[in-house]
Amino acid sequence: MTEPLSSEPQKAFLNTVRAGEFRTGRVISVEGREVLVELNGFPGPGRAEGCIPHGDRTRRATGTHPKL
């Protein structure tokens, strides 16, 4: 999967994300065993993207339902 380009404001925003937090966003693509997501809440132009590797995904119930 191609790594998304990051600017300094995007890196600073992504550094605010902490393990165990709930964040909203949308799946941009699924390629192979990785998922590329766009996180909501990025204050600047462009978008904040991140990759969820296969080992970090789960099928565990979160108690919420995705909007369809």
CNS distance restraints for C-alpha pairs under 8 A (distance, minus, plus):
assign (resid   1 and name CA) (resid  31 and name CA) 6.47 0.50 0.50
assign (resid   1 and name CA) (resid  32 and name CA) 7.98 0.50 0.50
assign (resid   1 and name CA) (resid  34 and name CA) 7.42 0.50 0.50
assign (resid   4 and name CA) (resid  49 and name CA) 6.65 0.50 0.50
assign (resid   4 and name CA) (resid  50 and name CA) 7.49 0.50 0.50
assign (resid   6 and name CA) (resid  10 and name CA) 5.78 0.50 0.50
assign (resid   6 and name CA) (resid  11 and name CA) 6.28 0.50 0.50
assign (resid   6 and name CA) (resid  48 and name CA) 7.94 0.50 0.50
assign (resid   7 and name CA) (resid  11 and name CA) 6.22 0.50 0.50
assign (resid   8 and name CA) (resid  12 and name CA) 6.11 0.50 0.50
assign (resid   9 and name CA) (resid  13 and name CA) 6.19 0.50 0.50
assign (resid   9 and name CA) (resid  44 and name CA) 7.24 0.50 0.50
assign (resid  10 and name CA) (resid  14 and name CA) 6.13 0.50 0.50
assign (resid  10 and name CA) (resid  42 and name CA) 7.51 0.50 0.50
assign (resid  10 and name CA) (resid  44 and name CA) 7.95 0.50 0.50
assign (resid  10 and name CA) (resid  47 and name CA) 7.55 0.50 0.50
assign (resid  10 and name CA) (resid  48 and name CA) 5.66 0.50 0.50
assign (resid  11 and name CA) (resid  15 and name CA) 6.13 0.50 0.50
assign (resid  12 and name CA) (resid  16 and name CA) 6.81 0.50 0.50
assign (resid  13 and name CA) (resid  17 and name CA) 7.35 0.50 0.50
assign (resid  13 and name CA) (resid  42 and name CA) 6.65 0.50 0.50
assign (resid  13 and name CA) (resid  48 and name CA) 7.54 0.50 0.50
assign (resid  14 and name CA) (resid  48 and name CA) 7.16 0.50 0.50
assign (resid  17 and name CA) (resid  21 and name CA) 7.17 0.50 0.50
assign (resid  23 and name CA) (resid  39 and name CA) 7.04 0.50 0.50
assign (resid  23 and name CA) (resid  40 and name CA) 7.35 0.50 0.50
assign (resid  24 and name CA) (resid  39 and name CA) 6.09 0.50 0.50
assign (resid  24 and name CA) (resid  40 and name CA) 5.63 0.50 0.50
assign (resid  25 and name CA) (resid  37 and name CA) 6.77 0.50 0.50
assign (resid  25 and name CA) (resid  38 and name CA) 5.39 0.50 0.50
assign (resid  25 and name CA) (resid  39 and name CA) 4.26 0.50 0.50
assign (resid  25 and name CA) (resid  40 and name CA) 4.86 0.50 0.50
assign (resid  26 and name CA) (resid  37 and name CA) 5.60 0.50 0.50
assign (resid  26 and name CA) (resid  38 and name CA) 5.38 0.50 0.50
assign (resid  26 and name CA) (resid  39 and name CA) 6.73 0.50 0.50
assign (resid  26 and name CA) (resid  40 and name CA) 7.95 0.50 0.50
assign (resid  27 and name CA) (resid  35 and name CA) 7.02 0.50 0.50
assign (resid  27 and name CA) (resid  36 and name CA) 6.05 0.50 0.50
assign (resid  27 and name CA) (resid  37 and name CA) 4.41 0.50 0.50
assign (resid  27 and name CA) (resid  38 and name CA) 6.41 0.50 0.50
assign (resid  28 and name CA) (resid  35 and name CA) 7.68 0.50 0.50
assign (resid  28 and name CA) (resid  36 and name CA) 5.49 0.50 0.50
assign (resid  28 and name CA) (resid  37 and name CA) 5.23 0.50 0.50
assign (resid  28 and name CA) (resid  38 and name CA) 6.54 0.50 0.50
assign (resid  29 and name CA) (resid  35 and name CA) 5.97 0.50 0.50
assign (resid  29 and name CA) (resid  36 and name CA) 5.26 0.50 0.50
assign (resid  29 and name CA) (resid  37 and name CA) 7.17 0.50 0.50
assign (resid  30 and name CA) (resid  34 and name CA) 5.98 0.50 0.50
assign (resid  30 and name CA) (resid  35 and name CA) 4.57 0.50 0.50
assign (resid  30 and name CA) (resid  36 and name CA) 6.34 0.50 0.50
assign (resid  31 and name CA) (resid  35 and name CA) 6.43 0.50 0.50
assign (resid  33 and name CA) (resid  53 and name CA) 6.73 0.50 0.50
assign (resid  33 and name CA) (resid  54 and name CA) 5.13 0.50 0.50
assign (resid  34 and name CA) (resid  51 and name CA) 6.70 0.50 0.50
assign (resid  34 and name CA) (resid  52 and name CA) 5.82 0.50 0.50
assign (resid  34 and name CA) (resid  53 and name CA) 4.76 0.50 0.50
assign (resid  34 and name CA) (resid  54 and name CA) 5.46 0.50 0.50
assign (resid  35 and name CA) (resid  51 and name CA) 5.67 0.50 0.50
assign (resid  35 and name CA) (resid  52 and name CA) 5.14 0.50 0.50
assign (resid  35 and name CA) (resid  53 and name CA) 6.59 0.50 0.50
assign (resid  35 and name CA) (resid  54 and name CA) 7.75 0.50 0.50
assign (resid  36 and name CA) (resid  49 and name CA) 6.95 0.50 0.50
assign (resid  36 and name CA) (resid  50 and name CA) 5.81 0.50 0.50
assign (resid  36 and name CA) (resid  51 and name CA) 4.54 0.50 0.50
assign (resid  36 and name CA) (resid  52 and name CA) 6.36 0.50 0.50
assign (resid  37 and name CA) (resid  49 and name CA) 5.58 0.50 0.50
assign (resid  37 and name CA) (resid  50 and name CA) 5.43 0.50 0.50
assign (resid  37 and name CA) (resid  51 and name CA) 6.19 0.50 0.50
assign (resid  37 and name CA) (resid  52 and name CA) 7.50 0.50 0.50
assign (resid  38 and name CA) (resid  47 and name CA) 6.66 0.50 0.50
assign (resid  38 and name CA) (resid  48 and name CA) 5.63 0.50 0.50
assign (resid  38 and name CA) (resid  49 and name CA) 4.44 0.50 0.50
assign (resid  38 and name CA) (resid  50 and name CA) 6.50 0.50 0.50
assign (resid  39 and name CA) (resid  47 and name CA) 7.53 0.50 0.50
assign (resid  39 and name CA) (resid  48 and name CA) 5.66 0.50 0.50
assign (resid  39 and name CA) (resid  49 and name CA) 6.22 0.50 0.50
assign (resid  39 and name CA) (resid  50 and name CA) 7.63 0.50 0.50
assign (resid  40 and name CA) (resid  48 and name CA) 7.68 0.50 0.50
assign (resid  42 and name CA) (resid  47 and name CA) 6.44 0.50 0.50
assign (resid  42 and name CA) (resid  48 and name CA) 6.03 0.50 0.50
assign (resid  52 and name CA) (resid  56 and name CA) 6.30 0.50 0.50
assign (resid  52 and name CA) (resid  57 and name CA) 6.80 0.50 0.50
assign (resid  53 and name CA) (resid  57 and name CA) 6.88 0.50 0.50
